[in-house]
Amino acid sequence: MGKKGFTLVELLIVIVVIAILAAISIIAFNGIQNRGYDTLYKAT
C-alpha cells in the first residue's frame, strides 16, 4: 500500500485523549481557584 498519513480512527483517538486531558486540567484549575477564594474569604 505505502500510504502515508493518519487514518480517521487514529485522529479521533488523539482528539479524545486531548479532550480528556483538557477536562482534567479544567477540573483541577477550578478546584485550585475555589480553594483560593476560600482562603481569601477566611483571611478577611
MDTraj code that builds the backbone (N, CA, C; nanometers):
import mdtraj as md
import numpy as np

residues = "MET GLY LYS LYS GLY PHE THR LEU VAL GLU LEU LEU ILE VAL ILE VAL VAL ILE ALA ILE LEU ALA ALA ILE SER ILE ILE ALA PHE ASN GLY ILE GLN ASN ARG GLY TYR ASP THR LEU TYR LYS ALA THR".split()
xyz = np.array([
    [0.0832, -0.1191, 0.0000],
    [0.0000, 0.0000, 0.0000],
    [0.0880, 0.1260, 0.0000],
    [0.1710, 0.1431, 0.1017],
    [0.2620, 0.2558, 0.1031],
    [0.1975, 0.3916, 0.1232],
    [0.0776, 0.3939, 0.1805],
    [0.0129, 0.5234, 0.2061],
    [0.0751, 0.5880, 0.3287],
    [0.0916, 0.7185, 0.3207],
    [0.1420, 0.7921, 0.4364],
    [0.0303, 0.8781, 0.4912],
    [0.0372, 0.9048, 0.6219],
    [-0.0653, 0.9871, 0.6850],
    [-0.1361, 0.9097, 0.7946],
    [-0.2347, 0.9736, 0.8519],
    [-0.3084, 0.9154, 0.9630],
    [-0.4472, 0.8736, 0.9171],
    [-0.4958, 0.7663, 0.9779],
    [-0.6327, 0.7247, 0.9487],
    [-0.7292, 0.8061, 1.0339],
    [-0.8551, 0.8004, 0.9990],
    [-0.9574, 0.8737, 1.0729],
    [-0.9651, 0.8247, 1.2170],
    [-0.9514, 0.6942, 1.2372],
    [-0.9582, 0.6378, 1.3724],
    [-0.8436, 0.6907, 1.4576],
    [-0.7247, 0.6969, 1.4022],
    [-0.6102, 0.7487, 1.4773],
    [-0.6310, 0.8948, 1.5161],
    [-0.6823, 0.9734, 1.4252],
    [-0.7084, 1.1143, 1.4563],
    [-0.8154, 1.1284, 1.5635],
    [-0.9198, 1.0467, 1.5569],
    [-1.0251, 1.0528, 1.6587],
    [-0.9716, 1.0137, 1.7960],
    [-0.8844, 0.9135, 1.8010],
    [-0.8260, 0.8723, 1.9290],
    [-0.7444, 0.9863, 1.9888],
    [-0.6659, 1.0535, 1.9068],
    [-0.5851, 1.1664, 1.9557],
    [-0.6750, 1.2786, 2.0066],
    [-0.7823, 1.3078, 1.9344],
    [-0.8747, 1.4134, 1.9766],
    [-0.9404, 1.3779, 2.1094],
    [-0.9795, 1.2521, 2.1263],
    [-1.0422, 1.2090, 2.2516],
    [-0.9436, 1.2207, 2.3676],
    [-0.8203, 1.1793, 2.3471],
    [-0.7193, 1.1883, 2.4535],
    [-0.6960, 1.3339, 2.4920],
    [-0.6854, 1.4227, 2.3947],
    [-0.6655, 1.5651, 2.4237],
    [-0.7857, 1.6217, 2.4989],
    [-0.9061, 1.5811, 2.4605],
    [-1.0263, 1.6294, 2.5290],
    [-1.0291, 1.5832, 2.6742],
    [-0.9895, 1.4591, 2.6987],
    [-0.9867, 1.4077, 2.8364],
    [-0.8852, 1.4854, 2.9196],
    [-0.7672, 1.5076, 2.8649],
    [-0.6649, 1.5837, 2.9380],
    [-0.7104, 1.7270, 2.9650],
    [-0.7774, 1.7881, 2.8693],
    [-0.8275, 1.9241, 2.8888],
    [-0.9337, 1.9270, 2.9982],
    [-1.0221, 1.8281, 3.0001],
    [-1.1267, 1.8232, 3.1029],
    [-1.0652, 1.8075, 3.2415],
    [-0.9657, 1.7206, 3.2536],
    [-0.8992, 1.7021, 3.3832],
    [-0.8317, 1.8318, 3.4267],
    [-0.7672, 1.9010, 3.3338],
    [-0.7000, 2.0268, 3.3667],
    [-0.7992, 2.1330, 3.4123],
    [-0.9129, 2.1424, 3.3454],
    [-1.0142, 2.2418, 3.3831],
    [-1.0702, 2.2118, 3.5213],
    [-1.0971, 2.0852, 3.5497],
    [-1.1490, 2.0471, 3.6815],
    [-1.0469, 2.0799, 3.7899],
    [-0.9202, 2.0481, 3.7651],
    [-0.8151, 2.0769, 3.8633],
    [-0.8011, 2.2271, 3.8842],
    [-0.8065, 2.3053, 3.7776],
    [-0.7933, 2.4506, 3.7890],
    [-0.9084, 2.5089, 3.8694],
    [-1.0299, 2.4600, 3.8457],
    [-1.1451, 2.5099, 3.9206],
    [-1.1310, 2.4784, 4.0691],
    [-1.0790, 2.3615, 4.1025],
    [-1.0578, 2.3262, 4.2424],
    [-0.9565, 2.4182, 4.3086],
    [-0.8480, 2.4460, 4.2389],
    [-0.7454, 2.5359, 4.2929],
    [-0.8024, 2.6766, 4.3094],
    [-0.8804, 2.7211, 4.2123],
    [-0.9397, 2.8545, 4.2183],
    [-1.0368, 2.8647, 4.3360],
    [-1.1184, 2.7637, 4.3566],
    [-1.2134, 2.7655, 4.4681],
    [-1.1413, 2.7660, 4.6022],
    [-1.0315, 2.6906, 4.6129],
    [-0.9551, 2.6923, 4.7377],
    [-0.8954, 2.8301, 4.7622],
    [-0.8542, 2.8974, 4.6565],
    [-0.8021, 3.0333, 4.6697],
    [-0.9081, 3.1293, 4.7193],
    [-1.0289, 3.1174, 4.6655],
    [-1.1386, 3.2023, 4.7126],
    [-1.1705, 3.1739, 4.8591],
    [-1.1716, 3.0460, 4.8976],
    [-1.1990, 3.0110, 5.0371],
    [-1.0949, 3.0726, 5.1295],
    [-0.9692, 3.0639, 5.0906],
    [-0.8618, 3.1216, 5.1717],
    [-0.8769, 3.2728, 5.1811],
    [-0.9138, 3.3356, 5.0709],
    [-0.9313, 3.4809, 5.0701],
    [-1.0438, 3.5229, 5.1644],
    [-1.1555, 3.4510, 5.1603],
    [-1.2689, 3.4866, 5.2455],
    [-1.2402, 3.4581, 5.3925],
    [-1.1626, 3.3538, 5.4205],
    [-1.1277, 3.3242, 5.5595],
    [-1.0320, 3.4290, 5.6150],
    [-0.9486, 3.4859, 5.5283],
    [-0.8497, 3.5836, 5.5729],
    [-0.9143, 3.7179, 5.6055],
    [-1.0302, 3.7447, 5.5488],
    [-1.0926, 3.8757, 5.5725],
    [-1.1978, 3.8664, 5.6807],
])
top = md.Topology()
chain = top.add_chain()
for i, resn in enumerate(residues, 1):
    res = top.add_residue(resn, chain, resSeq=i)
    for name in ("N", "CA", "C"):
        top.add_atom(name, md.element.get_by_symbol(name[0]), res)
traj = md.Trajectory(xyz[None], top)
